[in-house]
Amino acid sequence: MRKVLIVFILSLVLTPSFQHSSAKSTEDSEELRLQDMLMNMLAPYIEKDLTNFYYPKISKEFSPHVTPWKIDVIETRRVNGFRGFILEITFEIEPTDGGHNIPYDL
């Protein structure tokens, strides 16, 4: 009986909690504001690259749009070492056409 109780207590302690935690922040923070400013500054360049990516597959009158909240920063790194100002940023972007998501495998 004692072994069963010990096993039960150990299973409760060692079993991870199954609480759902959201990866997206619901409160404003300095980091979130800086990321939003960066996305606003880079948005024209991102849209230009998206247009070049989708151009052969879609009509000339259509242009994909990017909203800052649909851009996730996956990775950042300094290309030329510590305190170097050449940065490489990897994004995950969900483009829209103003109201609908655009599939990337047209």
N, C-alpha and C positions, 0 to 999 in steps of 0.2 A: 504494500500500500504506500509505503514511504517513497519507493522508487517511482511509482506512478505520479505521485505528487511532485517530486523533483523534476521529472521529465516534463510534466505539464507546465511548471513554472519556468523552466528553461526554454521551452518552446514559445511561451509568451514573451519572454525577454529577448530571445534571439530572432524571432520573426519580425521582419520589418513592418513598419506601419504602412497601411494602405491609404493614407490620406491623400486626397488629390490636391496637388499644388500647381498653380498656374505659373507658366514660365514667363508670361507677359506681365509687366508691371502695371498696376492700377493707380499708382501714385506718381506725381511728378517728382523728378530728381534732377540734380545737376548733370549726371551722366546722360539721362534721357534727353534733356534739353540740348546738350552738346551733340549728341547723336542726331537729333532732329535738325540742328543747324547744319551739320555736315551733309546730311541728306538733301537739304534745301539747296546747298551750294553745288552739290554734285548732280542734282536732278537733270539739268539740261544736257550734261555729258552722258548720263545714263540713258536718257531718252534718245539721244542721237545714236548711241550704240545699239539700242533696241530696234530703232527704225532700220538701221543697216542689217541687223540680224533677220528681221521679218520681211524686209523689202522684196526679195525675190518671190516670196510666197503669198503676199497680200497685195491689194491694189495700191496705187500710188496716192490716192486721196486719203487713205487710212494711216493713222499714226498711233502707235501704242503709247499709253500714258502711264506714268509712275507716280504713285502717291507715297509720301515719306513713311507712312505707317505700314506700307506693304514691302518695305525694304528691311531685311534682317542682316546685320553684320555678322558674318560667320567667323572671320579671322582677320586680324591685323598684324602686320610685322614690319619692322624697320629693315629696309634693304641694305643700307650701308652702316649697320651697327648702332651701338648705343648712342642716343641723342642725335642720330642722323635724321635728316628731314625728308628723305625719300621713303615714302611709306607704300606698302602694298596692302590693299583692302579687298577682301573677298566678301561679296554680297550674295544674298539669296533674294531675288526680286520676283514679285508677282505683278506683271503688267496687266493693265486693263484697257479697254477701248472706250472708256467713259462710263460704262455700266455693266460690262461683262468681262469675265476673265478670259485671257487669250491662251489657248493651248500652245505649248511650245513644240509640239510634234505635228505640225500641219502637213 
